[in-house]
Amino acid sequence: MWEFTSPKTIIIGEDALEYLKTIEGEKALIVTDKVIRSLGFVDKVESYLREAGLETKVYDEVEPEPVTENVFRGVEVARQYNPDWFIGLGGGSCIDTAKAIWVLYERPDIRIDEINPLTKLGLRRKAKLIAIPTTSGSGSEASWAIVITDVKEKRKMELASREVVADIVILDPSLPSTMPPRLVADTGVDALVNAMEGYISTWRNYLSDIHAISAIKTIFKYLPRAYRNRSDREAVEKMHYAAMLAGLAFSNSQICIGHAMGHAIGALFKVPHGRTIASVLITTIEYNLSEALDRYAEIAEEIGVRDDSKEKTVEKFIQVLRKFLIELDEPVTIRDIGLSWQKVQESLDDLVERAMMSTGTVANPRTPTAEDYRKLFIYAFEGRRVDF
């Protein structure tokens, strides 16, 4: 038996943001960052909410790769303001922060690290959540995951609860059209790995598969176009929807070791998430082939890559994927993200420990040991083909 959870309402297309005019309520707290505010998106959201008769307040202290302090400050703002709507406006960092603030606002009796699938939160007694992504990558708008960094422990907390899935998701393609090319590529690769790992996960199911494959096909077709030409409205729009589909896929299946390794690298070295998972992607595929050859072959065939056997098909797919990443100026090894071997070697024990603690380890097709992770980080740094 599988449970598939998704937002109750998803609004897509041009002028989707105007849906905010129909929201019923009294107060909305907009959780965002200063860059999003400087682009004028906050003003537009506030104007539509006020037209609907809501008061608004803005919390714009979210940082890239958000930390617990961002959440705790936001909770204090929320408790003083008492909103009945939270608006997560921005990339995955803003939406994840909005989710965490919302939980602790409604449940002041629990700690942030107690947000998990087994804890009954009882949300929506005080407020609901609207997610408005301005980037096309994390899929946080459609998922029940929250990633927040614990600075003291230098650890990305992978929090989750089906209750934090947004009530309303608004996918307005005008918002990601302002993304610079580097961010387009980084977030697009994040979406691709979300979908690929959701498809190979041992917790996959029929519905998650459908969303994953749709996202993968769309990303391979449109991400290079969106990266090269920001005025390509079709590519920008399709990527925005693909990120949401990938979010539905992995949150109703599970992430795998690419995320486990990527989160470990990001937490220790403050490298953007999309680039960390790109740097280990090929290595993790090679590691998983002994248990997931059929699944990777299916992905390859869906994007038009075929050969005489499944082994040859996947080998060709890896070559296509490597070329795809290079075309987007994405790293294909850990060395490519600018880390020295000395730094990686000094942090290897910490990297392995963090990867082992990740939920990405649990449902990976091949269960890694600590020694496996140690080898994987080394192989991913050097770009050496996995042979164990």
Secondary structure, 3 states (H helix, E strand, C coil): CCCCCCCCEEEECCCHHHHHHHCCCCEEEEECCHHHHHCCHHHHHHHHHHHCCCEEEEECCCCCCCEHHHHHHHHHHHHHHCCCEEEEEECHHHHHHHHHHHHHHHCCCCCHHHCCCCCCCCCCCCCEEEEEECCCCCCCCCCCEEEEEECCCCEEEEEECHHHCCCEEEECCCCHHHCCHHHHHHHHHHHHHHHHHHHHCCCCCHHHHHHHHHHHHHHHHHHHHHHHCCCCHHHHHHHHHHHHHHHHHHHCCCCCHHHHHHHHHHHHHCCCHHHHHHHHHHHHHHHHHHHHHHHHHHHHHHCCCCCCCHHHHHHHHHHHHHHHHHHCCCCCCCHHHCCCHHHHHHCHHHHHHHHHHCHHHCCCCCCCCHHHHHHHHHHHHHCCCCCC
